[in-house]
Structure formats: C-alpha cells, structure tokens
Amino acid sequence: MADRRDGPRSLRRRVRGGEHSAPGYPAHWEADIALRDGSAAHLRPILPEDADALQAFHQRQSEQSRYLRFFAPMPRLSPRDLERFTHVDHDDRVAFVVLVGEEIIAVGRYDRIAPEVAEVAFNVADSRQGTGLGSVLLEHLAAAARERGINVFTAEVLPQNSKMIKVFTEAGFDVGRTLDDGVVMVNFRIDPTARSLAVMAQREHRAEAEAMERLLHPESVLLIGVSSRADSAGGRFLEALERTGYPGEVYVIAREALEVRGHRTHGRIGDVPGSVDLAVIALRPEACLEAIEECAAIGVRSVVIPTEGFDDSTEGRHLQRELVSRARLHGMRLLGPGSLGFLRTGPAALNLSLAPAMPRPGPVALAGQSSALSAMLLAGTDTRGIGLHEFVGVGNRADVSLNDTLQHWEDDDQVGVIGLALESMGNPRKFTRIARRLTRRTPLIVLRPPGSETHRPPGHDVRPSSLPRRALDQVLDSAGVVQTQGVDHLLDVVDAIGRQGLPLGPRVGLLSNTAALGASLRGAADEAGLSVVADNRSVPLSPEPRLIQRAFTSMAALGQVDLVIAGVLDAQKADVAEVLRQMAIVARHSEVVLLVCLVTTAERFGAVQQVVRRDGALPPVHATPFTASRAAAGMLAAALRPEADDEEPATREDVDAVAARELVEALLPEEASTGGELSAADTAALLAAYGIELLVTRPVADVDDALEQAARIGYPVALKSTDPVLRHRADLGGVRLGIPDAVQLRDALRTMQQDLSFSSAPLEVQAMAPAGVPMVVRSIEDPSLGPVVSLSVAGDATDLLDDIAYAIPPFSESAARRLVDAPATAVKLRGVRGLPPSDREALADLVVRIGLLAEDVPELARLELYPVLVAQHGATVVGASAHLAPAPNRTDGSRRTLSGPPVA
C-alpha cells in the first residue's frame, strides 16, 4: 500500500476540528497474539524508541515487499520517515508493531483522512508471510479505530499485491473495490458483522489448535532440572518418556551428573545441539525466568512447567505474569506452571507427565488444572479402566488454557467425549462460545468443584465475577455443557459415553431381579429426572444368568427404549462378568445403551470391576442405583443438548445503535475515569434507541403541577415516590394506583406527602399500564463474563429464593424464549388459577433488544427495567434505571488476543 505522506490526504492535525490533547499511551491496546503456525507474538502501539528496530525491519524486507508497500524503491527509511512513522498521537495516527523477541516482524497503521474515515496499511516480514499477521493487525487496528470514532477504512493497493487484497476481502467485511489509475482502491465499514466475527472465530480456532498440535506432538524434547533423585520431577518426566518408547531426540540438562538413565547430560541449555520443539522446565520458580530466555536462544517452540509455588502473593503473580510475557514475546506457548504434563495413547503414544501409569486407549479426552485435581482424574481413570485418548494438565492455565484444549480436540476425530475439571475460568465467555460450537458433535462434560468461584487454587490469575455461581451454571447449560458435581460423577459420565457412545433418545428402561432393588432403581431414576418408559421388576432372583439376559434382550429388542439400567442382585453362583459380556453384545446390536447396578459383596464387585477395567466393550458397573442413574442422566443431557443455541443472533431493524453511541459518548466523555447514574430522560433516550418505550411519567412539584400533568397524561393515573426504596413498594405507601380523577389525585398527593414525610424524594405522576405479570429484566457488565442479562418475576420472594435466570447476549429468538421460561415462577406467564396467559413473545422481544443494547454498549455497567408488566397483549416497561461507567477491556471482544492477566 502506498505511503501517502506527501499526498493530498496526508493528515497533519485532527480533522474533526478544534484543539485537543492527544490521548496518552493506550496500554489496553497491547496484546499477545496467536499466529497461524501455532507460535505467539506480542502486539503493541509503536514507540519513538522503535526507530532502530523499524529501520532494521525495513531493510530485511525484499525489494519487492518494499515496493508493494511504498509504491517506490525505498532501500532505507530516511530520518524524517522514521520520525513520522514512530511518533503517533494514538488518535488520528495509530500504528502497531508485532514483536518476537526484540525483532519487529510486522507493522500496521492507520491515518485519519476524514472525521470517520482512515487509510490503513500493513507491512509483514517476508519470513512471516502466511502466518495470519495481516488479518490480526486488521482486527486490532479496526478495534482501535472504532474506539476513536472511525468507522470506515480505505486502502490503496497495487493489483499484484494479491496477499494484501486477500486480507481485506476475506476478513468478513463488505469490501468495495475499484481500479483507479492502476491502483486498487479498497474501502469498507469496520463495524463487526456476523460474517467478520465468524471469520475471526475460525482463524482463532485454527491458530490455537495448531499451537496445541505443536505442543502435544514434539519431535524433540529438552528436560531441564533432571537429577538422580527418585522424587525429582525432571527425572519422573524422563522416566515416563522412556516408558512409552519416545522415538524423538531427548536432551537432558543436569549439573550433578554426566549421565542420567543412559542419557548424556548437558550443563547449560545453550550447549544443546540441534533444534528443540518442547522443553520441560522443572526448576524453582525464580530460575524459570532465566531458563525461558535460554530456551528462546536455542529456538524452543513450547514449554511445560510442572513447578508449583507461583502463589497469589503480589510477588508470585508478578513472577508468573513475567514468565508468560517472556515466553510469548519469544514466540513460545507455555503449559503451566503447576502442570501435571500431558499424555497420549494409541500408535503414537507419548507420556510426558507425572501420571503413574498409561491408561487403556480409547476415545476419552480429559483435562484438568491444578496438579491435585489432575491427579484425581488420572487415578479415577485408572480405577475405572477409562479408555483415554489424551490427557492435558494445564496447571495454573497462565498461558495454555482449557479453551486451547477444546480448540485442539474439536478437530480430532479420535475424541468421542471430553471431560474437564474447571477450578477457574480466565475467559468464560470464550469458553461458552467454543463449547456451543463443539457440543454439536462432541459431548462436553464439566466439573466445577463447589466453592471454586471463591476459593481458587494458588496462581489462578482471573477476573472476579460479581454474579452468583448459578449465573455461570446457567450459561454453561445453554451452551450444551453437561455439568457434574464431583470427580466420580464426571468420570462415571465420560466412562459411560466413552464405552458406548450417546443414547439415541430419552427413553429409559429399568430392569431388576428383585422388586426391592427395582423400587430403589425407580426412585433414583425419578430423582435424576429420567423418562422411564419401561420398568420390569419381575425377573426372579436366581443363580441362572440366562433369566436376566433374556429379560434384557426382550426389553432392548422391542425398540421402545434407548437406555437401560439393569439392577442385578448377585446370587453369587453365576459368572457375572460373562453375563455382562452377553448383555453388552445384545445392547450393541439393539443400539441401546446399558448401565449396570451390581449389588454384591465387595470382593465380587471388585473382581467384576477389574474385568470391566480391562475390557472396553463391557458396560460400566455401579455399586448403587444412585450413581447408575446419575451417570444415565449425564449421558442423556449430552445427547439432548439444546439445538436452538445453534441459531444466529436475532436483530431488530428499528435499532439505532449510532444514536445510542452518540448519547453514551456525550454522557461519558472519553477522558472520564468514573461514570454515574443516568437521569430518567437520558435513560429513556438510550432505551428508545433500541426500540424500548417507557411508560409516560412526569415529575410533580406540587398539587397544581400534579393536576396539570395528570390532565396531559389522561386519567386514570398512578402516583409514585421517586425514592429508590419506595418507588415500587405499594406496601410501604410509595405507590397509589388507578387514581380516577383530579379530586382523588389531590387527596392521594396530600396523604402521601404526610405519610412519606421522612423521605425528601419528589413524587411523580405516571400513566396506568395494562394489568399483567410484573417482571424484572436486568443487564450487567460483569468483569469476567462481560454483558449478562437476567430475568425474574418481580417481588421479594423471587430475590430471596434466587429464582433468577441468566444468559449471555446476543440472543437468538429461541434463546430469548428460553430465558423467559427459565425461572420457576415464570409459570405465572402461562396463565394459572383462571388468569389468561401473558404475552411471552412480547417479553422475549424485549429480552432480544436488551441483549443487543448490552452487547453494543460496554459502558452500560448496569440496567434495570422494573417492573415490566406483561399483559395478555404486549409488555409495558414501567420504570428503568441505568448506570454508565468507562468501557471495560472485555475478555472476548472483536479482536483476537491470547488470554492474559486481568486488565481493567
């Protein structure tokens, strides 16, 4: 793209008019980014001290690349060029550099040429072409430009610069192109579109999946911190690596021995010959920083750090953040700290973990965070004989997180079910976005340990949420995630799915060889919410195994059930394992899922479990009806995930997002450090921009004013206090409804002034709304989840019982309807006790609009519509309050970044 510094569009001062002071350095624009080849890099605004690095970058470029960028041979940047390119105001002129180490590998910039238009340009290192740098730069420049009031990008590109034209045309924006005097003129609006967000998500997925592929499939491994001690973490990694017969190069760093386990050692990382794909750094926390730098010097691509000790102290957090920053700056991805490592079964088996043994191969993928919970997962996997494909312990998830493991496993056809133990979430909004896409084809079973939202493991650096635990639970449910209550519960569900797949439908059959066991099974099934369509308790208790086999065959072969729980009271005569084997054969041929509850002695149960552990073709065996029914419920929840979540977000033609943006910018200037409560008029204007009308309300100063305003509104009217505590509380004397005329209004005003003399809040007159079910709709900008919309029936009882439904916008039409129906007390909307049903579609439309508003306006810290009266026809918003605050740096916005420490 041409350098326009001497052309007519060149910009010397702010084009919007008026003098101003340029914004300070925008630190929130800095980001670590993932590239298409799986490596990382650091993106930040350019600085004056980058002049030498920029000159070096320019001179490394080929003659052709320099010509395509500047439309002229330009072997060296002049001092004037360097001055102009590195001195920007971060407003009208913005430039980003992408760094690996101290080396610039890409530059992107825009220059404002009109109040809402800027010219954009990129330059990517020849050696980094094809790694997605151009598209990442475009996303970050567009986000910065929107923040500065720019909504259109233009560019001039030579026709032969096909790569740059492709960056624009494949970004998902509506790009216009014309040919003028041998130059391609490109222009497009930079507002995020459904297509641009989809393109960004696809590229993000590809880059993060590739990073995991590089990490989990190393061709050479460097072990740092190996010693001859039996309890040495480095030595245990080496031993695990040897047990799987790793065919790649293994390098060992040990200072106390010339040889460890037959491997020649090196005293320093710099002495290692050849390239290294993966390094395991088993050193004390302080030594890890130096090791990262030394690993970078020899070209290490990925790092695993099993070291604990990065605690929640200020020093511990700083050390961990510095560790991640250095690794990413050098293009590396990091697993840990506190990682238990990873392992893979199958033909290309690899164990680079602290796991005591290799599991049986199978379709299950497991991931945990802390080493303690990861060890529990692996122990339970061994006890049950779960068929495992891959395990990853992300530790403190300081860099590589469970989101990355999901990106990787989404493309792996050998993964049939995924189990995760989540102790903290750095980017829950991104997690649910990935989960919603992934669960269309792969079941996702998740454990969030009780108390994990308030008692995080040391080193888990996350943004705190202001919402209750149930808010995230509901968000995960809507994404198709199956949640479990403990490690055993999680492993029971993934084991059952891994062995047999998902049931084809919800129909459950119960089978037992005693009536008492059958009654217990039925109670457990009902408690788990199973849909029981067949219940056979008539099989006699007998040492003859064929009786239970025949009964199961009869139930399964009729095609009337999808899942069977067989309760077997062991007569201690038959070979139970053989009975299970024959039943499993019938189940496979009948396409029925089988779970078994075996009641027997501990010795016989253990013997059967050992057979099941070794044979992946057998169904899982449970000791109680409760655990069997619980596993069945998990399987069915995964099979019957909410399909409606796959719909596109709904839109509304009458929404005026531009008007809302202008209002917010006027009320909350760019330089504002705090926000505040909106006035009633401003709140009404903001809602009106999204097609939401408030009930007509007029403040009153005295009796005459009240009578005048009531006459304008039209009787009957309501008289209310504006006191926040009283304004909706008729029981406290703050509301008088249905006042039919001036006489009664005068009397009501006098009475309320006397009764509420303790409150200085003025009164207001309001039109009467049609009778309906009172609801409350809220939105909040949560530090962790971003915008969240909640809905409940109005009233103290609802708040006390926490009967509130939560969801993340934007909403599809079906998702909005589900949120409306989610609270238990929302049954009132369907019409109860002789009342007519309320207009739930009108309420769902309101939910869609509030979702769009919350998504579009991150400055909207809090919004409450209370009450919303949902009548037989239509919904009326009676009152509203809104609070603005400076826009947060959302964790999952319109630019790709790697997760990092909490940023305001």
N, C-alpha and C positions, 0 to 999 in steps of 0.2 A: 504494500500500500504506500502511496506517495507521502513524502514528508511535505506538509503544506505550510512550513514555517514562513515562507515569503509570499504565499498566495493570498488572494483576497479574503479567504475565510479565516486567516490567521487571527488569533484572539489575543489581545493584549490586556484586556481588563474585563471585569464582569459585565456580561451583556445584558443582564436583567435590569441594569440601571441602579444608580446610587452607589455611594461608597460603603464599604463594609470591611470588617477584619476577617481574613481567611480563617477557616476552621483550623484548629490545632491538628497535630498528627493523629490520624484516626486509627488508634491501636486495635479497635474492634474489627478492622478490615484484615488484620493479619490472620493467616490460617495455614495449617498443614494440609496438604492435599495428596490424594492417591492418584497415581498415574496408571495408564492402561497396562503397562508392563508389570504392574504389581509393586513398583517402588513408590517411595514417598518423596516429597519435596516441601519446601517452605515458601509461601507466597506472602509478600508484604508490600506496602507502599514504598516507592522509591525514596531514597535519601540523598542529600548532596554528597555524602561520603562514598556513594556508589560509583562515582565518576570513573575511577580506575578500573573497577570490575566491569563497568559498562563498555569502556573502550576495549578491554580485553575480549569481551563477548563479541563485540562488533568485528574485531579483527580476526576472530576464529571463524566467522561465517564465510561461506564460499562467495565468490564474486557474484554468482547468480542470485544467491539469497539476498545479498546487499542491494542488488539491482531491483529485485522484486519488491523490496521494502521501500526504497527511496527513489525508484524510477531513474536512477543515475549511478554511474560508478562512484563508489564512495569508500575507498580503502581505509580511511581513518576519519573519525569524528573530530571536528575542529573544537578548540576550546569553547567557542560560542555555542556549538551544538551540545557539548557536554553540560555546559551551564544551564541551557534551556531544558534539556531532557531530564536533568536530575533535580532541578528546582521547580516544584509544582506547588499549587495552592490547595490541593486536595478538595477542590470545589469545581472551578471551571476547567482546571487542568489536573488530571489524575493519571498516575502511572503506577503499575505494579511490576515488580521483578519476582521471578521464581528462582530460588536458590537451591543448590545441592552443595553442601559444604559452604565454601566462600565463593563458589563459582555461580555466576548468573547463567541460567540455561534458557530463559525466555523473558520477554518484556512485552507488556501490553499497556496501552494508554488511550485516553480519550481527551479531546479538546472541545469545549463547548463552542458552537458556532451560531447558536440562536438560543433564546430562553429555554426551550425544551428539547433542543437537538444538539448532538455531539458527534464529532467524527472520531472513529475508532481505528486503531491499528495494532498489529501484533508483529513480533519477530521471535521465532523459535529456533533454538540451536539446531544446526544440521544434524547433529548426532542424536537429537531428541525428537526428530520428526516422527509422527505416527504414534506418539505416546499420549495423545489427548490433551496436550498443554494448551493448544489454541482454544478448544471448547471450554476448558476450565477457566482460562483467562476471560473469555467472553462472559461466562456466568458471573464472575466476580466483578468485572467492570460494569455489567448491567445492574447488579445489585447496588453498587456504589453510586452509579448514575441516578437510579431511581431515588435513592436517599437524598440526592442533591437536586431533585426536581426535574431531571431529564427523563424523557420517555421515548425518544427516537434516536437510533444510531444510524449513521451513514458511513460509507467507506468507499474509497476508490481503489480498484484492484486491476492489475494487468490481466488480460484474458488468459495468459499462460500460467498464472498463479492459481492453478486449479485447487490446490490444497486449501488455500485461504477461502476461496469461494465456497468450497465444501463445508468449511467450518460454519459459515453463515447459513447456508441452505439446509444443513442437517441439524441445526440447533433447535428446531421446532417452532421458530418464529415465522410469521408470514412475511417473507422476504420479497421485496420488489427489486428487479434488476433492469437496467437499461445500459445500452452501449453508447458512449459519447466520446467521439474523437479518439477511438481506440482504447478507451478505458471503460471497464465495467463499473457502473455506479450502483451501489447497493444501499438500500435503506429499509428499515423495519422498526416496528414498535418493540420495545423491550419488556413490556408487561408480561409476566409469566402466563403462559397458556397451558391448557390441559396437555397439549402435544409437547411443549417445551419441558414441562415437568416430567412427562413420561420418558422423554429422551434422556433427561438428566438422571432419572432413576435407573434407566437401562445402562447408562455409562458408569454410574456409580457401582452398580451390581457387577459389571464386568471387571472394573478395576479392583474392587475389594475381593472378588472371588479369585482373581489372578494372584493377588497378594497372599492369600491363604494357600493357593496351589504352590507357590514358591516356598512358603514356609514349611508346608507339610510334606513336600517331596524333594528334599535336598539331595544333591548328588555328592556333596562333601560336607563333613561335619567337623567343627572345631570345638573341643571340650576344654574349657578354661577353669582351673581350680580343681584338678583331679589330684587325689592323694591316695596313698596306700591304705589309709584308714578304712575300716569296714563301713563306718557310718558316713563317709564322705559323700555329699550329694553328687559331685562330679564323678566319683567312682561308681556310684549306683547308676547314673546315666550311661556310663561306658559299659557297665555290665549288661544293662537292658539292651543296649545297641548290639552287643555281641550275641545275645541270646537269639535274636531274630536273623542273624547272619547277614547283617547290613553289607551290601556289596560295594558301597562307595568309599571314598577316601575318608579316613578318620585321623585327625590331628589332635594331639594331646599337649596341653600346657601344664607342666608340673615342675616346680622348682626344687623338690626334695628328692627326686629320683630320675635317673637317666632312662628308665623304662617302667611302664605300668601295664600289667596284664598283657605283656608281649608287645606293647606299642612303644615305639621310640618317642620320647618326650622332647618338648622344646621349652627353653627357659623363658622366652619372650614371644608375644603374639607376632611381633614383626619378623621373627625367624621362620614363620610358617611358609613353606614353599607352595606355590600354586594358588589357585582361586578357592574361596570358601563360600559355600551357599548359606550355611547356618552355623551360628556359634551359640553354645550353651555357656553362659557366664555364671558359674557357681562361686561367687566371691561375696565378701561382706558388702553392704550397701555402698559405702564410701568408695570402694575400689571399683565398683561397676562403672562409674563415670569415666575413669581413665581407660578402662577396658573397651568401652564403646568407641572412644576416639581411636584406639589402636586397631580395633576391628575395622573401622571405617578406612583406615590407611591401607589395609590389605584387601579391601573390596568385599567385605562380608555383606550379604544381602538381607539376612534376617537374624534375629537374636531371640533366644529363650533365656529368661532369668528366673530360676527357681527360688532365689534368695528372698527370705522374709525380712521384716524389720523396717519396711517403709511405712511407718505408722502415721497416725493422724495429727502428730505434732506439727508445728509450723516448719520445723527443720525437715521432718520426714516428708511432708507434702512438697516442699521446695525441691528436695533431692529427687523425688520421683518425677516431678514435672520436668526438671532439668534433664533427667535420664531420657525421657520420651522426646523432648525437644531436640536433643543432640542426635538421637537415633534417626529421627525423621529428617533432620537437616542433612544428614548424610545419606538419605535415600533408603534407610533400613526400616523394617517393621519389627515390632517388639512384642513378644508374648510374655506377659508377666507384669511386674515382678510377682513373686509368690506363686508361680505357675508349677503345677504338678507335671507339666510336659504334655506330650501327645503320643498316641499310638494308632496303628492301623493294622488290621488283619488282612488275610487274603494272600494272593500270589505275591504282591509287593509289600509284604508285612514289614513293619518298622515300629520299634518300640524305643521312643526317646522320652521316657517318662520314669516316674518313681513308682509305677504300678508293680506289685509283687509278681504278677503272672500275666500271660497273654490270654485274653478271652477267646471263646469259641467264635469263629467267623459268622457273620450274619448281617442283617440289614439295618441294625440299630445304630444311630449316631448319638453320642452323648457329649455334653459339655457342662463343665462346672466352673466356678470362680475360685473361691478360697481353697487352699490345699486340703483343709479338713473336710469340706463338703465334697470335693472331688474324690477324696479317698473313700468316703462313704459310698459314692456312686460306683466306684470300681469294686469295692468289697461286695456290695449288693449284686453287681453284675456277675461276679464270680460265684456267689452263693446260688443264684438262680440259673446260672448257665446261659445268660442272655447272649444271643448272637450279635456281636458287636462289629461294626464296620470301622468306625473311627471314634476316638475319644480325644477331646481337647480340654485342657485345664487353662483357662485364661488368667487365673490369679487375680490380681488387682484390676484387671482389664484397663490398664493405663493407656495402652495403645490398641492392640488387637482385642476386640470385644466379642461378645456373643453375637452381635449383629454381623460381624465378619464371618463367623462360623455358619450362620444361616445363609449368607450370600454364597458361600462355598458349597454347602450341601444342597442348595436349591438346584444346582446343575448336575448333581451326582446321581446317576440312575441306580446306583447300588444302595442308596439310602431309602429305606422304606418307612422309617419313623424317626423322629428327632425328639430327644429328651434333654431339657435344660434345667439346671438349678440356678435360679436367679437370686442373688443376695443383694444386688443393687443394679440400677439401670442408668447409664450415663445419658442415653438418648432414647427414652421410652417411645417418643413419637415416631422416630425412625424404626424402632423395633416393631411397632404395630403395623407400620406401612409395609415392611418386609414380610411380616407374618401373614398379613392379609393376602399377599400375593402367593406366598409359599404354601399356605394351607389349602390352596385349591388342589394340590396334587400330593402333598406330603403331610401327614399328621404331625402336629407340634404339641408336645406335652411339656408343661412347665411347672416347676415347683418354686414358689416364692415363700421361703421359710417365714413362719409367724414372727412378727417383730422386726423383719428385715428393713422396714421403712424407717425405723427409729434406732435400730442397733446394727449399723453396718459394720462389716469386718474392717479392721485397720487397713488403711491405704486405699480404700474405695472413695475416690475423689468425685463426688457427684453434687448436682444442684439439689437442694432440698425442695420437696413439694409442699405446697400449702393445702393440699387436698387430702381427704381421708383415704385409707388403704382401699376401700371399696371402689373408689373412683377409678383407679388403675385396673382393679379386678374387672370392672365392667368394660373398660376399654379393651382389655385383652380378650375378654369373652367375645366382643363384637368382631374381633379380628380372626376368629376361628381357633384361638388358642384354648387348649384343654388344660385347666388348672388342677393341681393336685395339692394335697395337704401335708405331705411328708415324703421322705426319701423312699420308703417302702411303697407308698401309693404310686409315686412316679414310676418306679421300676416295675411294679406289677402291670401298669398300663402299657409301658413300652415293650415289656416282655411278651404280653399277650398279642399285641399288634405285630411285633417282630416275628412271632412264630406263625401267625395265621392270617395276617392282614386284617382289614376292616370288615365288619359285618355289612351285608348288602342292604340292610334296612333296620327298623327299630323293633321288630317283633321278637320277644323273648319267650323262650320255653323253659320251664323248670321241671326237673326230673329228680326223683329221690326214691331211695329204697326203704324209707320208714316215714310214716306220717308226721312224726315229731320233727324229723330233720326237714321234711317238706314245709312244715309250718314255719320253721326258722328261716328257711330259704325265702319263702314268700314275704316274710316280714322284712328281711334285709333288702329284697328286691324292691318292695314298695318304698322303703326308706330311701333307696338310691334313685327313686323316680323312674324305674324301669317299666316298660309297657309289656306286661305279662299277658300273652295270648293263649298259653297252654301250660297246665300245671298238673303233672302226673305224679301222684304220691302213692300209687297202687302197686308199685313194683315190690314184691315181697323180699324181706331180708333173708338171704340165702347164700350158702357158700358157692352156689352155682353162678359163675360170672356171666353166663350167656343170657340170664334174665335181664340184667341191666343193659347189656349190649343190644338185645332185641328191642327193649323199650326205647332206647335212644335211636335206633335205626328207624323205628316206626314214627317217632316224632320228627326226625330230620328229613326223612324221605318224602313226607307229605307236602313239603314246600310251603308250610304255613308259619315257619319260624326262621329267623335269621341268626339267632344266637341262643345257645342252650347252656344253662348252668346245671350240671349234674351233681347232685349231692349223694355221696356214697358213704354209708356206714359200713366200715370194713368188718366182714365176718371172720377175717384172719385165716381164711382157708385158701382163697384163690390168689393167683399171681396178679396183683393189682396193676403192675406195670404193663402186663400183657393185655389186660382189659382196656387200659388207656390206649394202647397201641391200636387195638382193633377199632375202638371208638373214633380215634383220630383219622383212621382210613375212611370210615363212613362220613365223618364230618367234611373231609376234603372233597369227596365225591358228591356230597349233597350241597356243597357251598354254604355250609353252616359253621359258624364259629363256636368252639367248645371251650368252656371253662369248667374245672372240676373242683369241688369242695370235698376233700377226703377226711373223714373222721376216723382216726385210728390211734394206735399207740405212737409215742414219739419215735420209737425205734423203727417201726414200719414206715411211718411218714418220712423219716429221714432217708430210709432206703429207697423209697419211691422217688423222693426229690432228687437223689443222686442219679437215678436213671433219667429223669426228666432233664436234669442239668446237662447230661452228656448228649441227649438226643433232641435236636431242634425240631423234629417232626411231631413231638408229643405236645399236648396242650399243657398250659401251666396248671399247677396243683396248689390249692389254697387250703389252709387249715380251718377256716371259719366261713360261714355264709356271708359275713360282712365284707371280708376282703375280696371274696369272689364277686359279689355284687358291685362293689366299688370299682373293681377293675372293668367289669362289664359296662358300667356307666361311663367310664372314661373312653372305652372303645367306641361306644355309641355316640358320645359327644363329638369325637373326632370324625366319625362317619357322617354325622348330620350337621356339619358346620353351617353357619348362616350364609347361604348362597347370595342373598341380596346384597351383602357387603361388596360384591364384585361390580356393582353398578357404578356408573360415572356420577360424580357430584352434581347435584341439581343446581340450576341457575335461575335467575329471575330477570326478565327483560327491563323491568322498571327500576332496577337498582342503579343509583348514580354514585358510583364509587369515587368519581372525581370530586363531586360536591362534598362528600364526607371527608376526603383527604384535605381539601382546602379548609374546611371548618376545623379539623384537628390541628393543622399547621398554624392556623390563626390563633387557636386557643392555647396551643402548646408550642411556643417557638423552639427552633432548633437548638438554641443555646440553653433552654430551660433544663435545670437539674432536678426539679420536682414537678409534680402535677397537682391535681386538685379536683374537687367535686364540680361537676358541670351544673350550671343553672338549669332550671326547668325548661326555659326557652331553648338553650343550646342542646339539651338532651333531646327535646322534641325534634329539633332540626336534624340532629345526627340520625335519629331513628327514621325520620321522613325520607332521608336519602336512600334508605333501604326498604322503602315502601311500607313502613310501620307507622300507623297513626295512633296518637294518644287521644284519650277521651278529653273533650274540651274542658279546660279548667281555668278559672280566673281567681287570682288573689283578691282579697277584700280588705279594706281598711276600717270600715265602719258599717253601720246598718244601711245607710243610704247607698253606699258603694255596693253592698251585698245585693240589695234590691235591684239596682241597675244592672249588675252583671247577670243576675238570675233571669231578668227580663230578656236580656240579649240571648242567653242560652236557651231559655224556654223551660217551663215547669213540666214535670217535677224535677227537682234538683237534689243534690247531696251537699251537705255542709261538713267540711273536714278541717281538722287541725293539721298544720304542716310540720308539727313536731315529729321527728323520726320515730319516736316510741309510740306516739298516739295516732298517727295518720291513718292507720288501717285497723285500729282497735275500737270497734263499737262497744265492746265490753268494758272499756276504760273511759268511755264517754268522748272519744276522739272523732266519732263519725255519727252523723244523723242522715238517714237515707229517706228517699221518697217524700221530700217536702213538697206539698202540692200547690202552695200559693204564697203570696207575699206576707200574709198575716202570720202563717205558721213559720215562715222563714225568719221573720223579725223575732218571734218568740224563741225559736231554736238558737238564734245567734246570741240573744241575751243570756239564755240558760247555759250555753257552752262557755261563754266568757266568764260566767260566775264559777262554773264547775271546774274550769281549767285555768283558774287564776294563777296557779303555781307555774304555768308554762308561758313563756314570752313569745312563743311561736305564733305567727299570724294564722288566720283562718282562710279558707278558700271555698269557692262555690264550684261545683262540678256537675256536668250533665249526668243523668242517670243512665247506666248501661243496662242492656237486657239481662235478665236473670240467667245465671249459669253457674257452672262448677268453677270455683276460684282456684287458679293455678299460679305457680311461680316459675318463671324462666330466668335463669341467670347465665352469665358468661364470666369467666375469669381468665386472666393471662397468668398461667402457672409457670414458675421458673423452670420446672422440669418438663412438664407436658405441653407447654405452650397454651394456646386457646382451648378452653374446655367449656362446654355448655352443659348445664344441669337443668333438670325439670322435676317438679314435685307438685302435689296438691297443697294448697295453702293451708296454714294452720300450725299451731304449736305442736300438736300430736305428731305431725309429719316430721318436724325438725327433731323432736325428742326421740322418735323411733328411727331416725335417719333413713326414712323411706324416700331417698332422692336418687334419681337416675342421672348418670354422667355419660358423656360421649365427646369424641374429638371431631370438630368440623374440618372440612366442609362435609355436608350430608347429602347422600342420595335421597330420593323420595322415600324409599323403603326404610333407610336408616332413620330418617326423621320420624316415620310412623312407629318404628320400634322404640325409639326414645319416648314418644308419647305414651306408649302402652307399658313401659318398663316399671314404673313404680307400682307397688302392690295396690295402693289406694287409687290408682288411675282407673280401677274398675268402675268408679263413680261416673266416668265419662261415657261408659257404655249404657247407662240408664239402669238404675236399681231402685227398688221399692216404689215402683209405679212412676218414676220420673222418666221423661223421654231421653234418649241418647243425645249426647253433646256432639258438636261438630269437630270431631277429631282431625279431620282433614285441614280445617282452618288452623288448628293448633300446630299441626305438622308443617304447614306453610310458614307459620311464624318461626318455628324452630329452624327451618332452612334459612330464613332471612337473618336470624340472629347468628347462625353459623357463618354465613357469608360476611357479616359485619365483623365478627370476632376474628375471622381469618384475615380480612383485609386491613384491619386497624390494630396493629400490635400495641399501640399506645392506649387502647381501651383496657385499662387494668381491671376494671370491674363494671359490670352492668347488671341491673336487676329490674325485671318487669314484674310488678306486684301491686295488685293481683291482675291476672289475666282471666277475665270471665268468659268461659267457653259455653256459649248458649247452644240452642238447638240448631241455629243457623248463624255461623260466624263466631269470631272471638274478639273481644274488646280489651285493649290494654288500658287499664285504669290509671296506673301510675308507673313511673320509671325513675331510676337514679343511675348516674354514670360517673365514673372516676377515671380521669386520664393520668398517665404517668409517662416518662420518657420510654421510648420503644426499647424493649429488651433485645439482646442478641439471641434470637431463637435458635434452639439446638438443631432444628431440621427445616432450614429455610430454602431459599431459591438459589443457593449456590452450594456446590459440593465442598465439604470440608471433612477432615478426619476429626473424630471426637477429641476433645481436649478438656483441660480443667475448666471449672465453672467460670464464666465471664458474665459480668453484669450486662 
